[in-house]
Amino acid sequence: MNKYKKLYMEIWNERPHVCAVCGEPIPSPVVHNFSHIYTKGAHPALKMVKANIQLWCSSVTRKEGRGCHELWSVQPHKFWIRAKQHGWEKPSVSEILELETEEV
Ligand SMILES: [Zn+2]
């Protein structure tokens, strides 16, 4: 099991199985359902930080429409309409680092 898969399984076991953005149920821990808020490329220091990774619905598991994960990368304006409807806000890097410290 690679290091991401191990981290993803820990997250799966610790959190409710719903999309952190819209609340859509997530039936199984498919890799597409784990989203880095800050990308590995732009923020390599956050790539293994759990607070930077959220369970998001994806088109792979969603019954209808595009998942939050795809909207985020392909149609960000639609993502933000949905996020605002559900009250999801993007945490800042410092908020993520604070959350991570609390978890330890
Ligand atoms: Zn969603």
Boltz pocket constraint, residues with backbone or C-beta under 6 A from the ligand:
constraints:
  - pocket:
      binder: B
      contacts: [[A, 19], [A, 20], [A, 21], [A, 22], [A, 23], [A, 24], [A, 56], [A, 57], [A, 58], [A, 67], [A, 68], [A, 69]]
      max_distance: 6.0
